[in-house]
Every structure is written in structure tokens, then in C-alpha cells.
């Protein structure tokens, strides 16, 4: 069976305009064969130009949740264990490669999230820990205060990332649709998400698939751009297995996920200072 994303979105739109956009997470796909003539007629009558910012955001959440939206994301992603490689390029053009592990204890919002990011380089290993309230480092079981740039970069991964969109309501963030743009033949919605700390991220969302293909943000006069590649489903939720970050059009980071699993037991002690 093939069901177009426009048909999926039309169903979401009909739900969201009734009682509440939160019903979008309960979208189910009919197993009966879709009549091609009816689908063509719906697509012809459907006007994407009238879509709202929250409808774009809610539709994206439905897709990332495997057509079950928040309900599936919250149920499946209670914990996350991710392993892979990270490639970091410094100002001089030198690239370092590290093996990383990321542990996440999901909170009600990103302010209550707990994240630990371990990086193992050929000559060193250290961790950065985010508790919602603070960021600190761990090196050989000793606590240290990370450099300001390292702390900011770690925080930007969190707040200027996909979770900033997928949990915009939980974060009490504002959404604004800034039009549409076609890049390399792909039509995108430009969705701006601004959190309570006034951090703004622009998401480029495909109008066909409702996947985020790129995001942009600015900090201290530097324009950052992160692109998402190699999408696949992990335990029923959508994950980009490769991301690349640019700063003023210069590549500074690439992350390649090797494995990612959700729901495993993670001890709270991993996120404590000692």
C-alpha cells in the first residue's frame, strides 16, 4: 500500500482544525487500498499555502513518531543510548576523530533533560554532562568546568537540534512560518522555533515528506547550518544517522551514528558530579 504524505497531512489537518492539534499524534493509517481517484481529487483541492506554523510542526512530529507522534516518541524514547563517530575540524583545518557515546534520560521538557556525551580521542577521553540546570565535564572521574565555547557548542546541540522542534510545546516555544523555499528542486517550509530563552532556530522541512533536512541558527555573529542525512527508522521512530554542521559555510563537525537504542535502563548516577 502506498499512501502519500499529502494524504497523511490532509488527515492531520482535518483533525487539528476540530478540537486541538494534539489529536494529530493519534493519526492512524487505513489499511484499505486508497482509491487513486479520490486521493487525486483531495490533493487537487488541498491548498498548502494556507497551512499554519503549528500544523507544519505537528505534522513533522507525527512523521518522526512513526505516524503516532508524541505518544510514540514519549513512550519509546524514555531513554536513549547512541554510539558512533564524531569528526571535529578546528580553525586551522585540522580534523580530529573521536568515538562517542551519548546517554539521555528524557525529561518533561529539555529543561529537565539529562544528557551525557562521552568522547574518546586517541590521546584523551572526557565527558560533558547536561542536567538542564548546568553543564559540567568529567575527566578521569574528576569534575571540571568546560571552556565556554565547548559548553556553548554542547548546549547548541540540544536546543538548536531536532528536539527543539519535536518538543516545542513541552518547551513552551513559539512557532512562526516564514514562507516556503525551493532548494535543489525540493520544496521546503521555513519554520522558525523560538524558545523561552529567545533562542531561534529555523527548520527547513520538506513539504512532501515533512522531514527536517536542514536547520539554521546564529550565535555571536556566526551563522550555523546543520544538515541531516541517511534517515531511517529506529524502534518505530525516525532518526537521521548522519549530520553535518557548518559555521559561516565552513564545515566544523560531522556525526555518524553507528547504533542507537531506546528504552534501556540508564542509571541516574551517570549524570551526577560525584
N, C-alpha and C positions, 0 to 999 in steps of 0.2 A: 504494500500500500504506500502511496505517496501522497502526502498532504503538504501543500505549500505553506511557507511561513506567513504569507499574506493571509491565508485562510485561518491559520492559528491566531494571528494578530486580530483579525476581524472578530473572532470569538472572544478574545480578551477584551477588545474594545466594547463589545456589547455588554459584557459583564461589568466592566469598570464604570460604565455610564449609568448603571442602575443604582446600586446601594453604595458600594465602596470599591476602591481599587484593590483592596486586599483580597477580594474574591478571585483575582487573577491567578493566585497561587493554586487554586483548586481546579485549574483547567484540565480537562481530560480530552483525549483524542479518540474520536469514534473509530471503532474497528471495522465499521462497514465501509465498503468501497464508496469513495466520494464521486458523485455524479459530475463528470467533467463540464457539462453544460452549465450546471448550477454554479460550480466553482468559478467558471469563466465570467458568468454574469455578476457574481459577488465582487470579483476583482475589478471589473469594469466600473462598478458603482462605488467602490471604496476609494475615498479621497485621502491619500497620505498627507496632503497639505494641511489637513485640519487636525492632525494628531497633536496632543499636548505633551509637555515635558514629562509629566508623571506617567503618562501612558507609554511613552518610549522606555522609561526606566522600569516600569512594571513588566513590560513585555520582555525586556532583557533579563530580568530576574527569573521569569518563567522559563526561558530558554536555558539559562545556566543551572537551573534546578531540575533539568530533565523533564520539563513541562509540568512540574509540580511546584516550582517557585520556592518561596521562603520555607514552606513546610518541609520540603526535601532537603534544602540547604541546612536548615537548623537541625534536622534530625540526623542527617548523615555526617555533617561536619562539626560534630561536637568537639572532636579533637582532630588534629592534622599532624602527620609525620611525613616530611618531604625530604628527599635526598637527591643530590645532583652535583653539578659543577657550576662554578661562577668564574667568569673571566673579567678582570678589572684592568682598565687601561688608565695609566696616570697621565699627568700633563705633558710629560716628555715622550709619550707614545709607547712606553714600555707596558707590556701586558703580563699580569700575573694570573696564574690559575690556582684555584682552591677547590677542594671538595667541601661541600656544605651539608648541614643537616638543619632543618627548621622544624621546631615543635610549636604547636599552637593549642592553647586552651580557649575555646570560643567563649566570649562574654556576651552579655545582652547587647552591647554596642562596642565599638572599637575603643572607647574609653575604659572598658572593663576587660579588654582582651589581654591575654598573656602570651608572649611570643619569645622564643629563644632561638637565636640564629648562631650556629657554630660554624666556624670557617677553619679549615686545616690547610695551611700553606706548606711548602717543602721545609721551611725553617721555623714555623711557629703555628700555634693553634690558640684561638681565643673565641670567646662568645660575647654576643650582645644580647641583652635581655630587656624586653619592654613589658611593663606591668600596667600600662595605662596611666599611671601616675608619674613614672620616672623611667629613665634608661640608664643602665649601668653595664659595665663589662666584667668578664671573668677571665683570668689568666692564671693557669696552674692553681686553681682554687682560691686565688686572691681577687678581691674586688677592686676595680679601678674605674675612674671616670673617663669615658671615651672622649676623644677630641671632638670639638664642636661640629666639624664637618662630618665625621663618622656618625655622630649621633643624629644629625640632621638627615643624612642620607638614609639611615635606618628608619627614621620616622616617616620620611617621604615614601619609602617602600610600602608603608602601612596605609597612610592617609591619602596618598596620591596613587592608590592602586585600585584593583578591581573591587575590593571590599568596600571602598568608599562609595561606589555606586550600588553594589548589590545590597548594602545595608544602609542606604541613605535615610530611610525612615527611622531606623533604630538610632542613627547618629544625629537625628533631628537636623539634617542638612536640607538645603534648598536646591531645587532643580529649575533650570531655565533652558528652553530650547532656543538655540541661536541660529536656526536655519538648517540648510542642507548643503552638502558639497559633494561633487563628484571627483574622485581621485583614481586615476588609472582605470577608468571605466566603472568603478564601484561607487554607488550612491550611499552617502553617509548622513545620518542625523548627527548634528553637533549638539551634544547635551552637556551643559555646564552644571557641575555639582559643587556647592559651596557649603562647607561645614560651619559649625558654630564658632570656630576659631578663625573664620574668614579665609580658610584655605580653599582655593578654587582649582578645580580640575576639569578640563574639557575632554569628553569622551567622544570618540569617533565610532559610531555604532552603525553597522550595515543595515540598511533599510530592508534588505532581503532576508538576512539570517538573524538579525538582532544580536550579533556577536560584536564585542568591542575589539576593533582591530588596531586601535592606537589611542593614546591619551597624551595630553599636553598640560604642563603647568609651568609657572615661573616663580623663581625664588632668588632674591638678591641680584636681580638684573640678569639672571641666567635663565634661558628658555630650555626646558627639558621636554623630551619626547620619548615615550616608551611604546614600542610596537609588540604585538602579540602574534605568535605563530604556533603551528602544529597543535591545533585544538583537537582534543579527544575527550571521551567521557571516562571518568574515574568514579566507580561506585554510583553511577547514575547522575553525576553532576559534571558540568563542562569545565575543562581545565586547559589553559594554554601551556604546552610543555616547553616552550622556548619564548623568552622575552629579551628585547634589546633596548638599552637606554642610551639616549644621546643628550649631550649638553651643548647647546649652541651648534648643533649639526655635527658634533664630534662624538663618535661612539666611545662611551666610558664604561659600559657594563653589559655583559650578556649572561643570562641564567638559563641553564638547561636542566630541566627536571629529569632525573633518572627514574625514580619511583615516588609515588605519592599514595598514602593510605589514610583513610578516615576512620574514626571510631575506636582506635586503640587506646588502651589505658595509659595516661601520662600523669606522672606524679607532680604535685604542686611544688615539691621541693626543688624541682629543676629551675624554678623561676624565683628562687629566694637568694638573697645576698650571702647567706652563710648560716 
